[in-house]
Amino acid sequence: MQTSDLIILCILLGCMFTYVPVFLCLFFTAAIGLIFFLDMPLGLLIQTLFRSLDNFSLVVVLFFILCGNIMSKGKTVEKLINLANALVSWLPGGLGMAGVIGCGLFGAISGSTVATVVALGGFMIPALMRNGYDEKYTLGLMTTSPNLGVIIPPSISMIFYSMISNVSLEGLFITGFIPGLLIIICVCLYSWLKYRNRTDIKRLPAPRLGDLLAIFKEGFWALMLIVIIFGGIFSVCSPPMRRPWWHRSMRFCGIFYLPVHEF
């Protein structure tokens, strides 16, 4: 190992030990290595940096983050959770199943793990604790299930990966469906096996058909957002880079032209 390599490694480790964010550690280390240890003009580094930022795909990420913030401030999360509760909360471990399904639905709209944790964690963790679920189970469930926002398309991480590796974005979106569904099914099965013999866990009564239809009607527009996104994935009228913009526009139109309580 050369002396320059050791110096760059020490700079990287020193930045990390001083709690500098990881992306800044990597950036500063790479910049110092290019400037002082390679015969490369500084202008080339600046040009490469700006060329990397001048990418239309990065706008997609901003729109997905905006969509997640809009939904977390409105009542979309509540509508999705109520629908998931009506479907599975009467089963053993049903409230945990509802949390997993809600994370999958919200992740399919926002494409962000952080937005899913913020939106559903503060809502589901107190509810699970009040109904007698174990603390370790509750925290483990609601810190791992939001990762479905990365796996189930549309996903911000998939967009970054497609942008860097030039892989088909539609192909990445399509391959995320089956793993996401398998994770939801396996976690629901685990919840059922864990709490099937527990009598101290509160269970909601099985909903009647009329109540189920009323809950579905109340959350109809929240589910339509998923239809719009997934419909755009398989259609030619909505290119991948325009779907977040289209999604955001539909939400803003819905805020102004549909009843406010739906959002």
Secondary structure, 3 states (H helix, E strand, C coil): CCHHHHHHHHHHHHHHHCCCCHHHHHHHHHHHHHHHHCCCCHHHHHHHHHHHHCCCHHHHHHHHHHHHHHHHHCCHHHHHHHHHHHHHCCCCCHHHHHHHHHHHHHHHHHCCHHHHHHHHHHHHHHHHHHCCCCHHHHHHHHHHHHHHHHHCCCCHHHHHHHHHHCCCHHHHHHHCHHHHHHHHHHHHHHHHHHHCCCCCCCCCCCCCHHHHHHHHHHCHHHHHHHHHHHHHHCCCCCCHHHHHHHHHHHHHHHHHHCCHHHC
